[in-house]
Amino acid sequence: MKNEGRGWILFSMIVLLTAGIMRVFDGIWMIHNANDLTAQSASGYHGLTGALFGSSLKTYGWIYLLVGVALILVALALASGSQLARWLGIAAGAVLSISAVWWLPYYPLWTLAYIGLGVAVIYGLSMYGGEESASSA
């Protein structure tokens, strides 16, 4: 396998790390501001009514915080070049895409961008993250 695979692996690491950091910040913001937005619901704010995991912003905050930490850890593990890290990276790309779908009704363009990045991570690690690539890197 040629060196073209190294770029995809680096891309996957950067996307997972960046998305993980963004998810951590989003999770912290959601947890911190959950009570403020709940108080607004009495004044006509409908918030997350009918959302997948309920209407509590705090619930989404904790989920995003955990997902973010997992994405960061997988991104760092990819630097080792191990097969386990590769498979965890593929799973993390799927989690990145699936967790973005939750926000499709609220932020359709950002959701599609996240899904596209998750699919690119899966592609990069599937095509170029094998043992041949790890040994040549």
C-alpha positions as CSV (number, residue, x, y, z in Angstrom):
1,M,0.0,0.0,0.0
2,K,1.3,3.4,-0.9
3,N,1.6,6.5,1.2
4,E,-1.8,7.9,0.1
5,G,-3.4,6.1,3.0
6,R,-1.6,8.1,5.6
7,G,-3.5,11.2,4.7
8,W,-6.8,9.5,5.2
9,I,-5.8,8.2,8.6
10,L,-4.6,11.6,9.7
11,F,-7.8,13.1,8.3
12,S,-9.8,10.6,10.4
13,M,-7.8,11.4,13.5
14,I,-8.3,15.1,13.1
15,V,-12.0,14.8,12.4
16,L,-12.7,12.6,15.4
17,L,-10.6,14.8,17.7
18,T,-12.2,18.0,16.5
19,A,-15.7,16.5,16.6
20,G,-15.0,15.1,20.1
21,I,-13.9,18.5,21.4
22,M,-16.9,20.2,19.9
23,R,-19.2,17.5,21.4
24,V,-17.6,18.0,24.8
25,F,-18.2,21.8,24.6
26,D,-21.7,21.3,23.4
27,G,-22.4,18.8,26.2
28,I,-21.0,21.2,28.8
29,W,-23.1,24.1,27.4
30,M,-26.3,21.9,27.4
31,I,-25.8,20.8,31.0
32,H,-25.0,24.3,32.2
33,N,-28.0,25.9,30.4
34,A,-30.6,23.2,30.8
35,N,-32.4,25.0,33.6
36,D,-32.4,28.3,31.9
37,L,-34.1,26.9,28.8
38,T,-36.5,24.8,30.8
39,A,-37.6,28.0,32.6
40,Q,-38.3,29.6,29.2
41,S,-40.6,26.7,28.2
42,A,-43.3,28.1,30.4
43,S,-43.2,31.3,28.3
44,G,-43.8,29.6,25.0
45,Y,-40.4,28.0,24.1
46,H,-41.1,24.5,22.9
47,G,-37.5,23.3,22.9
48,L,-37.0,19.6,22.3
49,T,-40.6,18.5,22.4
50,G,-40.9,15.1,20.6
51,A,-37.1,14.6,20.5
52,L,-35.6,11.1,20.6
53,F,-34.3,11.1,24.1
54,G,-37.0,13.3,25.7
55,S,-37.2,17.0,26.1
56,S,-34.4,17.4,28.8
57,L,-31.5,19.3,27.4
58,K,-29.5,18.0,30.4
59,T,-29.9,14.4,29.1
60,Y,-28.5,15.4,25.7
61,G,-25.7,17.2,27.4
62,W,-24.6,14.1,29.2
63,I,-24.9,12.0,26.1
64,Y,-22.9,14.5,24.1
65,L,-20.3,14.7,26.8
66,L,-19.8,11.0,26.9
67,V,-19.7,10.8,23.1
68,G,-17.2,13.6,22.9
69,V,-14.8,12.0,25.4
70,A,-15.1,8.7,23.5
71,L,-14.3,10.4,20.1
72,I,-11.3,12.1,21.6
73,L,-9.9,8.8,23.1
74,V,-10.4,7.0,19.8
75,A,-8.7,9.8,17.9
76,L,-5.7,9.5,20.2
77,A,-5.7,5.7,20.0
78,L,-5.5,5.9,16.2
79,A,-2.0,7.4,16.5
80,S,-0.8,3.9,17.6
81,G,-1.8,2.4,14.3
82,S,-3.3,-0.7,15.9
83,Q,-6.1,-2.7,14.4
84,L,-8.2,-2.3,17.5
85,A,-7.9,1.5,17.2
86,R,-8.9,1.2,13.5
87,W,-12.0,-0.7,14.3
88,L,-12.9,1.6,17.2
89,G,-12.3,4.5,14.8
90,I,-14.8,3.0,12.3
91,A,-17.3,2.6,15.1
92,A,-16.6,6.2,16.3
93,G,-17.3,7.4,12.7
94,A,-20.6,5.6,12.9
95,V,-21.4,7.1,16.3
96,L,-20.5,10.6,15.0
97,S,-22.9,10.2,12.1
98,I,-25.7,8.6,14.1
99,S,-25.5,11.1,16.9
100,A,-25.8,13.9,14.4
101,V,-29.1,12.5,13.0
102,W,-30.8,13.5,16.3
103,W,-30.5,17.1,15.4
104,L,-31.8,16.8,11.8
105,P,-35.1,18.6,12.4
106,Y,-33.3,21.5,14.1
107,Y,-30.1,22.0,12.2
108,P,-30.3,20.2,8.8
109,L,-27.2,21.6,7.1
110,W,-24.9,21.0,10.1
111,T,-26.4,17.5,10.5
112,L,-25.6,16.6,6.9
113,A,-22.1,18.0,7.3
114,Y,-21.5,15.8,10.4
115,I,-22.9,12.8,8.6
116,G,-20.6,13.4,5.7
117,L,-17.6,13.7,7.9
118,G,-18.5,10.5,9.8
119,V,-18.8,8.6,6.5
120,A,-15.5,10.0,5.3
121,V,-13.9,8.7,8.6
122,I,-15.4,5.3,8.0
123,Y,-14.2,5.3,4.4
124,G,-10.7,6.4,5.3
125,L,-10.2,3.9,8.1
126,S,-11.8,1.1,6.1
127,M,-9.8,1.6,2.9
128,Y,-6.4,2.7,4.4
129,G,-6.3,1.8,8.0
130,G,-5.3,-1.9,7.5
131,E,-2.1,-3.6,8.6
132,E,-0.3,-2.7,5.4
133,S,-0.9,1.0,6.1
134,A,0.0,0.8,9.7
135,S,3.3,-0.9,9.0
136,S,4.3,1.6,6.3
137,A,3.4,4.6,8.4
